[in-house]
Amino acid sequence: SQQGEEDPQALSIQEGENATMNCSYKTSINNLQWYRQNSGRGLVHLILIRSNEREKHSGRLRVTLDTSKKSSSLLITASRAADTASYFCATDEVGTDKLIFGTGTRLQVFP
Amino acid sequence: KAGVTQTPRYLIKTRGQQVTLSCSPISGHRSVSWYQQTPGQGLQFLFEYFSETQRNKGNFPGRFSGRQFSNSRSEMNVSTLELGDSALYLCASSENRLANYGYTFGSGTRLTVV
């Protein structure tokens, strides 16, 4: 079964707006990762945040992690049409070294 | 540096047949993981191989198997195919088992069972 649940399932915004996606998970983790997938192709690693970190930035991406609430959020600022894709969180479970993916958020950015 | 290569890209098989998918990881990466992606179930973990040994296995029937060779290339095999096995099969590689730096995925093999 999947570890993470993402919210919302789908998100539509205009270029220039910010997009926020949330991920909740169930067990203790070593780290949480975010991936992007375009049109059913392979996933691309975006950013990794370790369990002892609370916030991380990479370009237009900002990720937060709240281990007490077992949740994370991904913020994409100043979105572009090229950001249109599905976004997945993935958790590295403690003790298993197994990367488990969430259900994903489909982001549509309109020009 | 070449990425993760999966072959073939597309495959059509008949129920009851078997299929073998191949994955060549990034040079130097010793961990290879396989995932099945379907619209209904999302991304499901199949198994992980490291140094030619299966280290982790997901909740899939025994019809799904795999192996890893000494050059880290991996294959997965599905026997007695069922219609529900139609999916995108993704392979991911990482330098080690801890995935501390994220996985690199291949473009996947799209399997259609008819």
Backbone of each chain as ProteinMPNN parsed JSONL, in Angstrom:
{"seq_chain_A": "SQQGEEDPQALSIQEGENATMNCSYKTSINNLQWYRQNSGRGLVHLILIRSNEREKHSGRLRVTLDTSKKSSSLLITASRAADTASYFCATDEVGTDKLIFGTGTRLQVFP", "coords_chain_A": {"N_chain_A": [[0.853, -1.191, 0.0], [0.339, 2.349, -0.449], [2.421, 4.856, 0.949], [2.167, 7.64, 1.177], [-0.245, 10.287, 1.073], [-1.508, 12.629, -1.131], [-2.419, 16.025, -1.523], [-3.811, 18.834, -3.144], [-5.58, 16.462, -5.319], [-5.626, 17.349, -7.886], [-4.656, 20.366, -9.511], [-5.138, 23.544, -10.817], [-3.732, 26.377, -12.232], [-2.801, 29.785, -13.094], [-0.088, 30.936, -15.145], [2.664, 32.324, -13.393], [1.435, 32.38, -10.944], [1.566, 30.947, -7.611], [2.062, 27.53, -6.658], [0.906, 25.133, -4.427], [1.456, 22.052, -2.913], [0.496, 19.318, -0.901], [1.599, 16.725, 1.301], [0.957, 13.821, 3.12], [2.058, 11.367, 5.436], [2.646, 8.096, 6.969], [4.435, 6.666, 8.672], [7.586, 6.557, 10.508], [10.313, 8.331, 9.095], [13.366, 8.491, 7.131], [14.017, 10.365, 5.237], [12.32, 12.668, 3.039], [11.186, 12.924, -0.235], [10.658, 14.746, -3.272], [9.246, 14.343, -6.471], [8.906, 14.844, -10.007], [6.739, 14.109, -12.72], [6.331, 13.875, -16.096], [3.72, 13.427, -18.29], [3.348, 10.497, -18.003], [5.933, 9.543, -18.215], [9.335, 8.826, -17.111], [10.216, 9.494, -13.666], [11.418, 12.537, -12.258], [13.84, 13.568, -10.026], [13.37, 16.085, -7.647], [13.846, 17.381, -5.121], [15.208, 16.753, -1.883], [14.499, 16.284, 1.507], [15.711, 15.976, 4.722], [14.908, 14.115, 7.71], [15.569, 15.597, 9.939], [15.468, 18.158, 9.131], [13.676, 21.202, 8.499], [12.935, 22.963, 6.526], [13.583, 23.553, 3.079], [15.189, 24.877, 0.2], [15.212, 25.155, -3.345], [15.995, 26.711, -6.08], [13.063, 27.743, -7.59], [11.601, 26.203, -5.909], [10.233, 25.3, -2.78], [10.378, 23.432, 0.075], [8.754, 22.098, 2.884], [8.87, 20.369, 6.003], [7.159, 18.659, 8.456], [7.615, 16.712, 10.964], [6.251, 16.005, 13.219], [3.612, 16.209, 12.57], [3.643, 14.54, 10.506], [3.813, 15.418, 7.806], [4.312, 17.16, 4.689], [5.071, 19.915, 2.528], [5.108, 21.176, -0.787], [6.11, 23.976, -2.453], [5.8, 25.757, -5.388], [7.03, 28.53, -6.793], [6.067, 31.39, -8.762], [4.959, 30.089, -11.113], [5.315, 28.261, -14.231], [4.258, 27.428, -17.587], [5.66, 25.189, -18.315], [5.908, 23.836, -15.961], [3.799, 22.183, -15.745], [2.724, 19.063, -14.84], [2.789, 15.883, -13.106], [3.176, 15.621, -9.626], [4.966, 13.994, -7.111], [5.286, 12.903, -3.769], [7.711, 11.13, -1.879], [8.631, 8.764, 0.509], [11.29, 7.722, 2.525], [11.341, 5.037, 4.322], [12.038, 4.436, 7.755], [14.319, 1.946, 8.631], [13.755, 0.259, 6.526], [14.729, 1.115, 4.11], [13.258, 1.596, 1.908], [11.687, 3.199, -0.73], [8.761, 4.849, -0.796], [5.984, 5.87, -2.622], [3.689, 8.635, -2.844], [0.282, 9.455, -3.742], [0.179, 11.443, -5.622], [-0.04, 14.704, -7.201], [-1.724, 16.341, -9.748], [-0.648, 18.896, -11.644], [-1.663, 21.678, -13.452], [-0.625, 24.259, -15.408], [-1.671, 27.161, -16.775], [-0.973, 29.145, -19.651]], "CA_chain_A": [[0.0, 0.0, 0.0], [1.133, 3.548, -0.57], [2.717, 5.529, 2.191], [1.754, 9.031, 1.253], [-1.449, 10.791, 0.422], [-1.258, 13.996, -1.524], [-3.573, 16.903, -1.581], [-4.996, 18.245, -3.775], [-5.308, 15.491, -6.374], [-5.402, 18.119, -9.1], [-4.532, 21.805, -9.25], [-5.022, 24.34, -12.045], [-3.392, 27.764, -11.923], [-2.273, 30.581, -14.197], [1.35, 31.24, -15.093], [3.002, 33.412, -12.482], [0.906, 32.102, -9.609], [2.264, 29.924, -6.833], [1.353, 26.258, -6.505], [1.255, 24.438, -3.188], [0.983, 20.676, -2.816], [0.727, 18.767, 0.429], [1.811, 15.275, 1.367], [0.931, 13.261, 4.464], [2.562, 10.008, 5.452], [2.146, 7.379, 8.138], [5.419, 6.092, 9.591], [8.825, 7.322, 10.672], [11.064, 8.387, 7.847], [14.725, 9.034, 7.106], [13.922, 11.577, 4.431], [11.162, 12.78, 2.159], [11.644, 13.423, -1.525], [9.638, 15.147, -4.234], [9.552, 14.009, -7.846], [7.988, 15.323, -11.041], [6.573, 13.183, -13.821], [5.655, 14.439, -17.263], [2.997, 12.574, -19.242], [3.598, 9.07, -17.893], [7.33, 9.186, -18.434], [10.051, 8.58, -15.866], [10.162, 10.539, -12.652], [12.623, 13.352, -12.102], [14.034, 13.96, -8.639], [13.385, 17.53, -7.488], [14.439, 17.864, -3.887], [15.173, 15.809, -0.764], [14.594, 16.927, 2.811], [15.967, 14.945, 5.717], [13.948, 14.148, 8.817], [15.957, 16.6, 10.932], [15.356, 19.48, 8.504], [12.303, 21.713, 8.509], [12.648, 23.686, 5.295], [14.665, 23.505, 2.112], [14.897, 25.621, -1.015], [15.997, 24.86, -4.541], [15.434, 27.54, -7.15], [11.684, 28.185, -7.316], [10.962, 25.199, -5.059], [10.412, 25.381, -1.333], [9.782, 22.265, 0.712], [8.739, 22.087, 4.345], [8.619, 19.057, 6.596], [6.73, 18.669, 9.858], [7.597, 15.289, 11.328], [5.266, 15.78, 14.292], [2.331, 16.045, 11.889], [3.883, 13.627, 9.393], [3.348, 16.071, 6.593], [5.26, 17.992, 3.953], [4.461, 20.69, 1.455], [5.974, 21.643, -1.877], [5.66, 25.244, -3.026], [6.455, 26.193, -6.616], [6.725, 29.949, -6.953], [6.09, 31.958, -10.114], [4.862, 28.901, -11.965], [5.403, 28.392, -15.683], [3.529, 26.362, -18.291], [6.526, 24.005, -18.317], [5.771, 23.133, -14.676], [2.673, 21.259, -15.861], [3.219, 17.701, -14.622], [2.34, 15.285, -11.848], [4.194, 15.749, -8.584], [4.837, 12.921, -6.133], [6.186, 12.83, -2.633], [8.163, 9.769, -1.632], [9.238, 8.688, 1.826], [12.274, 6.665, 2.788], [10.907, 4.539, 5.627], [13.082, 4.008, 8.687], [14.494, 0.508, 8.82], [13.458, -0.56, 5.349], [15.405, 1.654, 2.93], [12.321, 1.411, 0.806], [11.123, 4.499, -1.089], [7.336, 4.651, -1.055], [5.437, 7.061, -3.26], [2.33, 9.077, -2.596], [-0.702, 9.335, -4.817], [0.482, 12.44, -6.64], [-0.875, 15.87, -7.522], [-1.599, 16.75, -11.157], [-0.609, 20.36, -11.739], [-1.829, 22.254, -14.788], [-0.347, 25.693, -15.408], [-2.157, 27.756, -18.03], [-0.219, 30.341, -20.04]], "C_chain_A": [[0.884, 1.234, 0.0], [1.287, 4.209, 0.769], [2.058, 6.881, 2.265], [0.459, 9.318, 0.529], [-1.189, 12.237, 0.083], [-2.534, 14.755, -1.754], [-3.133, 18.255, -2.145], [-4.614, 17.172, -4.797], [-4.99, 16.202, -7.673], [-5.445, 19.599, -8.766], [-4.33, 22.524, -10.575], [-4.779, 25.787, -11.67], [-2.931, 28.47, -13.187], [-0.76, 30.752, -14.027], [1.594, 32.423, -14.166], [2.486, 33.204, -11.077], [1.778, 31.055, -8.909], [1.4, 28.675, -6.721], [1.846, 25.572, -5.241], [0.62, 23.055, -3.171], [1.364, 20.124, -1.461], [0.817, 17.253, 0.388], [1.731, 14.857, 2.83], [1.38, 11.808, 4.394], [2.3, 9.383, 6.813], [3.203, 6.919, 9.134], [6.64, 6.987, 9.708], [9.67, 7.227, 9.412], [12.491, 8.871, 8.065], [14.737, 10.36, 6.338], [12.658, 11.543, 3.599], [11.635, 13.444, 0.882], [10.438, 13.818, -2.381], [10.151, 14.871, -5.644], [8.503, 14.611, -8.765], [7.931, 14.282, -12.15], [5.773, 13.869, -14.92], [5.027, 13.328, -18.084], [3.369, 11.097, -19.196], [5.009, 8.631, -18.245], [8.0, 8.899, -17.1], [9.963, 9.761, -14.925], [11.503, 11.258, -12.567], [12.703, 13.807, -10.656], [14.152, 15.484, -8.546], [14.174, 17.963, -6.261], [14.264, 16.796, -2.804], [15.317, 16.596, 0.519], [14.73, 15.827, 3.858], [15.032, 15.137, 6.917], [14.301, 15.181, 9.875], [15.949, 18.02, 10.353], [13.896, 19.915, 8.482], [11.936, 22.414, 7.209], [13.867, 23.597, 4.38], [14.227, 24.219, 0.842], [15.772, 25.115, -2.152], [15.359, 25.623, -5.687], [14.061, 28.048, -6.774], [10.924, 27.209, -6.418], [11.267, 25.46, -3.593], [9.669, 24.205, -0.719], [9.84, 22.452, 2.219], [8.418, 20.674, 4.814], [8.256, 19.24, 8.057], [6.59, 17.211, 10.295], [6.59, 15.003, 12.445], [3.869, 15.561, 13.7], [2.434, 15.044, 10.739], [3.335, 14.222, 8.097], [4.457, 16.922, 5.989], [4.49, 18.797, 2.919], [5.531, 21.088, 0.449], [5.346, 22.904, -2.451], [6.485, 25.52, -4.268], [6.065, 27.647, -6.821], [6.813, 30.355, -8.422], [6.017, 30.857, -11.161], [4.875, 29.249, -13.446], [4.618, 27.259, -16.33], [4.332, 25.062, -18.279], [6.487, 23.239, -16.997], [4.604, 22.159, -14.694], [3.18, 19.826, -15.828], [2.487, 17.129, -13.418], [3.498, 15.326, -10.865], [3.919, 14.707, -7.503], [5.783, 13.158, -4.969], [6.547, 11.355, -2.444], [8.902, 9.759, -0.305], [10.148, 7.473, 1.93], [11.997, 6.175, 4.202], [12.087, 4.098, 6.475], [13.115, 2.485, 8.763], [14.265, -0.343, 7.594], [14.241, -0.133, 4.12], [14.553, 1.473, 1.692], [11.696, 2.778, 0.531], [9.686, 4.278, -1.541], [6.727, 5.958, -1.537], [4.009, 7.347, -2.841], [1.489, 8.989, -3.845], [-0.533, 10.375, -5.91], [-0.527, 13.565, -6.758], [-0.634, 16.231, -8.978], [-1.713, 18.266, -11.211], [-0.731, 20.779, -13.2], [-1.597, 23.753, -14.672], [-0.728, 26.245, -16.765], [-1.377, 29.012, -18.366], [-1.107, 31.581, -20.048]], "O_chain_A": [[2.045, 1.172, 0.403], [0.403, 4.137, 1.622], [1.461, 7.239, 3.28], [0.117, 8.69, -0.474], [-0.7, 12.995, 0.921], [-3.571, 14.204, -2.124], [-2.14, 18.796, -1.658], [-3.434, 17.003, -5.101], [-4.185, 15.723, -8.471], [-6.167, 20.033, -7.868], [-3.458, 22.157, -11.363], [-5.529, 26.364, -10.882], [-2.701, 27.839, -14.218], [-0.234, 30.718, -12.915], [0.835, 33.392, -14.155], [3.017, 33.772, -10.123], [2.603, 30.382, -9.529], [0.172, 28.752, -6.693], [3.05, 25.447, -5.014], [-0.582, 22.902, -3.384], [2.434, 20.429, -0.936], [0.196, 16.593, -0.445], [2.367, 15.471, 3.687], [1.115, 11.109, 3.416], [1.792, 10.049, 7.716], [2.91, 6.792, 10.323], [6.714, 8.044, 9.081], [9.733, 6.187, 8.756], [12.791, 9.56, 9.039], [15.379, 11.33, 6.741], [12.009, 10.504, 3.474], [12.394, 14.412, 0.918], [9.343, 13.28, -2.22], [11.311, 15.125, -5.969], [7.366, 14.857, -8.361], [8.935, 13.652, -12.48], [4.675, 14.375, -14.687], [5.71, 12.403, -18.522], [3.673, 10.503, -20.231], [5.24, 7.458, -18.542], [7.329, 8.747, -16.079], [9.673, 10.885, -15.337], [12.565, 10.671, -12.775], [11.746, 14.368, -10.122], [14.933, 16.098, -9.273], [15.063, 18.809, -6.351], [13.295, 16.037, -2.814], [16.166, 17.482, 0.613], [13.958, 14.868, 3.872], [14.446, 16.204, 7.097], [13.431, 15.605, 10.636], [16.374, 18.967, 11.014], [12.992, 19.08, 8.451], [10.765, 22.456, 6.831], [15.012, 23.57, 4.833], [13.059, 24.175, 0.456], [16.915, 24.704, -1.947], [14.313, 25.231, -6.203], [13.903, 28.712, -5.75], [9.725, 27.379, -6.195], [12.391, 25.791, -3.216], [8.479, 24.009, -0.966], [10.847, 22.907, 2.763], [7.779, 19.894, 4.107], [8.973, 19.905, 8.804], [5.577, 16.564, 10.029], [6.132, 13.87, 12.59], [3.054, 14.825, 14.256], [1.44, 14.738, 10.08], [2.518, 13.618, 7.401], [5.396, 17.341, 6.666], [3.402, 18.41, 2.491], [6.693, 21.303, 0.793], [4.192, 22.897, -2.881], [7.715, 25.52, -4.22], [4.887, 27.955, -7.004], [7.534, 29.746, -9.212], [6.913, 30.716, -11.993], [4.509, 30.349, -13.859], [4.345, 26.244, -15.69], [3.762, 23.972, -18.236], [6.981, 22.114, -16.921], [4.434, 21.384, -13.752], [3.97, 19.419, -16.68], [1.671, 17.804, -12.791], [4.651, 15.095, -11.229], [2.789, 14.556, -7.04], [6.932, 13.561, -5.155], [5.783, 10.461, -2.805], [9.707, 10.648, -0.029], [9.821, 6.371, 1.49], [12.378, 6.829, 5.173], [13.019, 3.466, 5.98], [12.087, 1.829, 8.934], [14.548, -1.541, 7.609], [14.408, -0.917, 3.186], [15.049, 1.234, 0.591], [11.226, 3.442, 1.455], [9.43, 3.605, -2.54], [6.929, 7.014, -0.937], [3.232, 6.445, -2.529], [1.941, 8.502, -4.882], [-1.051, 10.202, -7.013], [-1.709, 13.4, -6.456], [0.508, 16.407, -9.403], [-2.747, 18.839, -10.866], [0.0, 20.296, -14.065], [-2.294, 24.437, -13.922], [-0.172, 25.842, -17.787], [-1.136, 29.851, -17.499], [-0.635, 32.677, -20.353]]}, "seq_chain_B": "KAGVTQTPRYLIKTRGQQVTLSCSPISGHRSVSWYQQTPGQGLQFLFEYFSETQRNKGNFPGRFSGRQFSNSRSEMNVSTLELGDSALYLCASSENRLANYGYTFGSGTRLTVV", "coords_chain_B": {"N_chain_B": [[27.258, 11.716, -18.67], [25.558, 8.729, -18.95], [22.027, 8.156, -18.621], [19.53, 6.296, -16.78], [18.703, 3.379, -18.41], [16.029, 1.833, -19.916], [14.733, -1.066, -21.392], [12.436, -3.064, -23.345], [10.88, -0.05, -24.716], [8.183, -0.128, -25.226], [5.739, -2.713, -25.076], [3.753, -5.392, -26.101], [1.836, -7.983, -24.964], [0.349, -11.255, -24.706], [-2.215, -12.592, -22.62], [-1.134, -14.941, -20.208], [1.351, -15.303, -21.287], [4.917, -14.741, -20.753], [7.175, -12.16, -19.663], [10.17, -10.243, -19.991], [11.856, -7.549, -18.643], [14.303, -4.999, -18.995], [16.886, -3.186, -17.28], [19.336, -0.762, -17.209], [21.418, 0.689, -14.978], [22.679, 3.933, -13.908], [26.133, 4.423, -14.428], [28.165, 3.163, -11.895], [26.188, 3.237, -10.009], [24.759, 1.149, -7.636], [22.412, 0.23, -6.61], [19.254, -0.867, -7.582], [15.908, -0.271, -8.164], [12.545, -1.327, -8.681], [9.404, -0.288, -9.947], [5.858, -0.404, -10.277], [3.499, 1.282, -12.172], [0.208, 2.265, -12.275], [-2.961, 3.638, -13.345], [-4.924, 3.214, -11.4], [-3.724, 2.225, -9.026], [-1.472, 3.725, -8.665], [1.979, 4.439, -7.978], [3.649, 1.604, -7.262], [5.811, -0.194, -5.187], [8.007, -2.663, -6.272], [10.444, -4.328, -6.093], [13.834, -4.215, -4.75], [17.214, -4.261, -5.675], [20.538, -4.848, -4.703], [23.939, -5.021, -5.102], [23.664, -7.507, -6.423], [21.794, -8.838, -4.907], [18.508, -9.375, -3.738], [17.056, -6.975, -1.79], [14.791, -5.845, -0.8], [11.273, -6.274, -0.946], [8.154, -5.752, -2.486], [4.534, -5.958, -2.153], [3.72, -8.06, -4.096], [2.617, -10.756, -6.209], [4.244, -14.012, -6.572], [4.673, -14.289, -9.239], [6.021, -12.176, -10.167], [9.319, -11.426, -10.553], [12.848, -10.896, -10.178], [16.26, -9.973, -10.983], [19.706, -9.175, -10.453], [22.667, -8.341, -12.103], [26.289, -8.76, -12.13], [27.299, -6.429, -13.162], [25.56, -4.567, -12.302], [23.322, -4.207, -13.863], [19.842, -4.844, -14.259], [17.127, -7.129, -14.386], [13.622, -7.679, -14.724], [11.062, -10.068, -14.388], [7.944, -11.185, -15.467], [5.699, -13.686, -15.095], [3.149, -15.754, -16.554], [1.204, -13.802, -17.524], [-1.306, -11.4, -16.675], [-4.297, -9.514, -17.397], [-4.398, -7.352, -15.692], [-1.778, -6.756, -15.254], [-0.964, -4.905, -16.998], [0.747, -1.969, -17.365], [2.905, 0.827, -16.54], [6.216, 0.19, -16.168], [8.722, 1.068, -14.056], [12.124, 1.73, -13.558], [14.607, 2.477, -11.178], [17.654, 3.95, -10.163], [20.259, 4.194, -7.7], [23.113, 5.444, -5.894], [23.661, 4.149, -3.515], [22.027, 2.17, -0.938], [20.623, 3.814, 0.686], [19.398, 5.888, -0.496], [20.015, 8.565, -0.178], [20.455, 10.646, -1.831], [18.476, 10.761, -3.615], [16.624, 9.126, -6.251], [17.388, 8.092, -9.586], [15.429, 7.875, -12.339], [14.489, 5.669, -15.016], [12.956, 5.929, -18.315], [10.942, 4.153, -18.452], [9.078, 1.104, -19.147], [6.372, 0.444, -21.08], [3.946, -1.796, -20.634], [1.538, -3.692, -22.21], [-1.05, -5.89, -21.779], [-2.921, -8.168, -23.542]], "CA_chain_B": [[26.989, 10.462, -17.978], [24.301, 8.207, -19.445], [21.006, 7.985, -17.598], [19.032, 4.945, -16.594], [18.154, 2.911, -19.675], [15.1, 0.714, -19.819], [14.319, -1.637, -22.674], [12.058, -2.156, -24.423], [10.038, 1.068, -24.29], [6.799, -0.577, -25.328], [5.622, -4.157, -25.212], [2.391, -5.929, -26.083], [1.885, -9.416, -24.73], [-0.942, -11.92, -24.552], [-2.436, -13.247, -21.321], [-0.514, -16.25, -20.077], [2.752, -15.254, -21.682], [5.822, -14.149, -19.784], [7.894, -11.019, -20.216], [11.376, -9.82, -19.279], [12.191, -6.148, -18.841], [15.697, -4.763, -18.653], [17.233, -1.866, -16.76], [20.757, -0.493, -17.015], [21.502, 1.87, -14.119], [23.776, 4.861, -14.133], [27.409, 3.817, -14.095], [28.55, 3.407, -10.516], [25.04, 3.019, -9.124], [24.668, -0.275, -7.333], [21.054, -0.115, -6.186], [18.229, -0.754, -8.613], [14.562, -0.543, -7.665], [11.511, -1.419, -9.703], [8.076, 0.162, -9.553], [4.766, -0.552, -11.223], [2.603, 2.433, -12.107], [-1.079, 2.131, -12.947], [-3.861, 4.739, -12.965], [-5.71, 2.903, -10.214], [-2.916, 1.958, -7.829], [-0.345, 4.642, -8.553], [3.318, 3.864, -8.015], [3.783, 0.536, -6.281], [7.159, -0.728, -5.093], [8.103, -4.094, -6.594], [11.603, -4.85, -5.37], [15.097, -3.502, -4.841], [18.402, -5.089, -5.734], [21.807, -4.192, -4.384], [25.033, -5.995, -5.169], [23.151, -8.775, -6.94], [20.914, -9.472, -3.923], [17.243, -8.693, -3.487], [17.096, -6.443, -0.42], [13.447, -5.463, -0.394], [10.256, -6.751, -1.872], [6.821, -5.225, -2.255], [3.454, -6.924, -2.025], [3.326, -8.578, -5.404], [2.677, -12.232, -6.233], [5.5, -14.623, -6.979], [4.857, -14.204, -10.7], [6.949, -11.069, -10.401], [10.638, -11.75, -10.027], [13.894, -10.081, -10.787], [17.622, -10.306, -10.634], [20.696, -8.154, -10.778], [23.927, -8.935, -12.547], [27.491, -8.196, -11.494], [27.522, -5.055, -13.658], [24.428, -3.824, -11.733], [22.129, -4.26, -14.705], [18.801, -5.643, -13.623], [15.982, -7.576, -15.183], [12.488, -8.194, -13.991], [10.31, -11.032, -15.165], [6.573, -11.446, -15.041], [5.223, -14.909, -15.752], [1.697, -15.963, -16.625], [0.673, -12.439, -17.539], [-2.74, -11.137, -16.517], [-4.659, -8.204, -17.938], [-4.098, -6.351, -14.676], [-0.34, -6.448, -15.236], [-0.74, -3.779, -17.911], [1.23, -0.861, -16.529], [4.221, 1.393, -16.825], [7.192, -0.356, -15.224], [9.803, 2.03, -13.921], [13.332, 1.307, -12.867], [15.316, 3.61, -10.603], [18.94, 3.568, -9.596], [20.909, 5.121, -6.778], [24.481, 5.028, -5.592], [23.648, 3.193, -2.415], [20.685, 1.739, -0.556], [19.959, 4.753, 1.571], [18.676, 6.885, -1.317], [20.233, 9.879, 0.416], [20.56, 11.683, -2.848], [17.383, 10.621, -4.562], [16.721, 8.111, -7.276], [17.304, 8.479, -10.988], [14.516, 6.945, -12.998], [14.443, 5.492, -16.46], [11.715, 6.392, -18.951], [9.921, 3.143, -18.243], [8.586, 0.183, -20.172], [4.904, 0.356, -21.021], [3.499, -3.151, -20.955], [0.105, -3.885, -22.435], [-1.417, -7.304, -21.849], [-4.213, -8.275, -24.238]], "C_chain_B": [[25.62, 9.958, -18.438], [23.326, 8.027, -18.286], [20.66, 6.527, -17.427], [18.318, 4.52, -17.876], [17.265, 1.707, -19.455], [14.724, 0.246, -21.214], [13.411, -2.828, -22.441], [11.216, -1.0, -23.89], [8.563, 0.675, -24.267], [6.776, -2.079, -25.595], [4.154, -4.53, -25.171], [2.504, -7.439, -25.981], [0.463, -9.951, -24.561], [-1.025, -12.547, -23.165], [-1.797, -14.616, -21.305], [0.943, -16.281, -20.487], [3.613, -14.729, -20.534], [6.609, -13.04, -20.464], [9.114, -10.719, -19.346], [11.699, -8.389, -19.66], [13.61, -5.913, -18.337], [15.933, -3.336, -18.186], [18.744, -1.767, -16.587], [20.899, 0.776, -16.193], [22.632, 2.796, -14.557], [25.074, 4.183, -13.683], [27.821, 4.183, -12.675], [27.418, 3.247, -9.525], [24.868, 1.523, -8.9], [23.275, -0.718, -6.897], [20.089, 0.121, -7.327], [16.887, -1.145, -7.999], [13.586, -0.541, -8.823], [10.167, -0.999, -9.122], [7.094, -0.128, -10.682], [3.845, 0.653, -11.067], [1.354, 2.176, -12.928], [-1.961, 3.285, -12.522], [-4.591, 4.465, -11.659], [-4.895, 2.788, -8.937], [-1.74, 2.904, -7.657], [0.975, 3.907, -8.666], [3.469, 2.845, -6.895], [5.197, -0.046, -6.348], [7.137, -2.229, -5.361], [9.24, -4.748, -5.818], [12.826, -3.972, -5.597], [16.228, -4.515, -4.835], [19.632, -4.255, -5.443], [22.878, -5.259, -4.358], [24.51, -7.408, -5.429], [22.207, -9.499, -5.986], [19.625, -8.676, -3.808], [17.195, -8.271, -2.028], [15.704, -6.124, 0.102], [12.461, -5.969, -1.421], [8.921, -6.136, -1.499], [5.801, -6.344, -2.215], [2.918, -7.358, -3.385], [3.437, -10.095, -5.387], [4.004, -12.733, -6.785], [5.732, -14.628, -8.481], [5.838, -13.094, -11.079], [8.287, -11.427, -9.758], [11.671, -10.874, -10.704], [15.257, -10.619, -10.434], [18.526, -9.145, -11.013], [22.01, -8.841, -11.095], [25.109, -8.204, -11.914], [27.799, -6.789, -11.99], [26.389, -4.115, -13.244], [23.208, -3.746, -12.637], [21.107, -5.197, -14.075], [17.738, -6.035, -14.638], [14.84, -7.923, -14.244], [11.652, -9.052, -14.939], [8.905, -11.149, -14.585], [6.092, -12.668, -15.813], [3.7, -14.949, -15.713], [0.961, -14.624, -16.559], [-0.84, -12.408, -17.427], [-3.031, -9.744, -17.06], [-4.278, -7.078, -16.979], [-2.622, -6.014, -14.559], [-0.002, -5.329, -16.216], [-0.401, -2.552, -17.087], [2.488, -0.275, -17.132], [5.164, 0.864, -15.749], [8.424, 0.548, -15.228], [10.939, 1.447, -13.104], [14.028, 2.563, -12.361], [16.64, 3.141, -10.03], [19.439, 4.642, -8.637], [22.272, 4.566, -6.414], [24.52, 3.967, -4.503], [22.217, 2.918, -2.015], [19.918, 2.799, 0.21], [19.21, 5.847, 0.83], [18.846, 8.287, -0.758], [20.258, 11.003, -0.596], [19.473, 11.562, -3.9], [17.671, 9.555, -5.598], [16.737, 8.763, -8.656], [16.486, 7.424, -11.698], [14.786, 6.844, -14.489], [13.105, 5.975, -16.995], [10.603, 5.357, -18.877], [9.679, 2.242, -19.435], [7.081, 0.112, -20.014], [4.482, -1.011, -21.539], [1.991, -3.166, -21.104], [-0.139, -5.374, -22.589], [-2.815, -7.404, -22.463], [-4.728, -9.718, -24.195]], "O_chain_B": [[24.629, 10.68, -18.328], [23.719, 7.784, -17.145], [21.391, 5.639, -17.865], [17.434, 5.224, -18.365], [17.682, 0.698, -18.888], [14.434, 1.05, -22.099], [13.578, -3.543, -21.453], [10.876, -0.989, -22.707], [7.805, 1.098, -23.394], [7.663, -2.632, -26.245], [3.402, -4.053, -24.321], [3.169, -8.089, -26.788], [-0.483, -9.203, -24.311], [-0.015, -12.979, -22.609], [-1.902, -15.37, -22.273], [1.689, -17.175, -20.087], [3.103, -14.328, -19.488], [6.696, -12.989, -21.691], [9.092, -10.914, -18.13], [11.803, -8.053, -20.84], [14.058, -6.545, -17.38], [15.27, -2.401, -18.635], [19.355, -2.587, -15.902], [20.533, 1.851, -16.669], [23.421, 2.478, -15.447], [25.1, 3.464, -12.684], [27.828, 5.355, -12.299], [27.658, 3.133, -8.323], [24.835, 0.736, -9.846], [22.997, -1.915, -6.826], [20.102, 1.176, -7.962], [16.75, -2.209, -7.396], [13.779, 0.158, -9.818], [9.836, -1.306, -7.977], [7.442, -0.104, -11.862], [3.458, 1.001, -9.952], [1.429, 1.904, -14.126], [-1.749, 3.862, -11.456], [-4.85, 5.391, -10.89], [-5.345, 3.216, -7.874], [-1.079, 2.89, -6.618], [1.083, 2.891, -9.353], [3.421, 3.196, -5.716], [5.708, -0.349, -7.427], [6.357, -2.969, -4.763], [9.009, -5.623, -4.983], [12.86, -3.122, -6.487], [16.205, -5.494, -4.089], [19.749, -3.109, -5.878], [22.744, -6.275, -3.677], [24.872, -8.364, -4.743], [21.854, -10.653, -6.227], [19.647, -7.445, -3.783], [17.284, -9.109, -1.131], [15.47, -6.134, 1.311], [12.771, -6.078, -2.607], [8.598, -6.015, -0.318], [6.15, -7.524, -2.238], [1.786, -7.042, -3.752], [4.245, -10.658, -4.648], [4.776, -11.982, -7.38], [6.829, -14.928, -8.951], [6.403, -13.089, -12.173], [8.36, -11.696, -8.559], [11.382, -10.196, -11.689], [15.393, -11.588, -9.689], [18.155, -8.263, -11.787], [22.405, -9.801, -10.433], [24.949, -7.175, -11.257], [28.489, -6.032, -11.307], [26.271, -3.007, -13.766], [22.158, -3.263, -12.211], [21.454, -6.198, -13.448], [17.503, -5.334, -15.621], [15.05, -8.394, -13.126], [11.561, -8.779, -16.136], [8.716, -11.204, -13.37], [6.083, -12.671, -17.044], [3.063, -14.252, -14.923], [0.191, -14.37, -15.633], [-1.552, -13.244, -17.984], [-2.137, -8.905, -17.171], [-3.885, -5.991, -17.403], [-2.253, -5.084, -13.842], [1.136, -4.861, -16.251], [-1.169, -2.146, -16.215], [3.055, -0.799, -18.09], [4.932, 1.069, -14.557], [9.069, 0.757, -16.256], [10.732, 0.767, -12.1], [14.037, 3.591, -13.038], [16.727, 2.047, -9.472], [19.095, 5.819, -8.744], [22.551, 3.381, -6.598], [25.302, 3.018, -4.56], [21.287, 3.379, -2.677], [18.702, 2.699, 0.367], [18.482, 6.635, 1.433], [17.934, 9.109, -0.847], [20.098, 12.173, -0.248], [19.547, 12.192, -4.955], [18.813, 9.14, -5.792], [16.175, 9.839, -8.861], [16.805, 6.236, -11.664], [15.244, 7.791, -15.13], [12.228, 6.38, -16.232], [9.453, 5.652, -19.203], [10.025, 2.568, -20.57], [6.573, -0.237, -18.949], [4.641, -1.332, -22.717], [1.261, -2.706, -20.225], [0.481, -6.037, -23.421], [-3.767, -6.802, -21.966], [-5.799, -10.007, -24.727]]}, "name": "protein", "num_of_chains": 2, "seq": "SQQGEEDPQALSIQEGENATMNCSYKTSINNLQWYRQNSGRGLVHLILIRSNEREKHSGRLRVTLDTSKKSSSLLITASRAADTASYFCATDEVGTDKLIFGTGTRLQVFPKAGVTQTPRYLIKTRGQQVTLSCSPISGHRSVSWYQQTPGQGLQFLFEYFSETQRNKGNFPGRFSGRQFSNSRSEMNVSTLELGDSALYLCASSENRLANYGYTFGSGTRLTVV"}
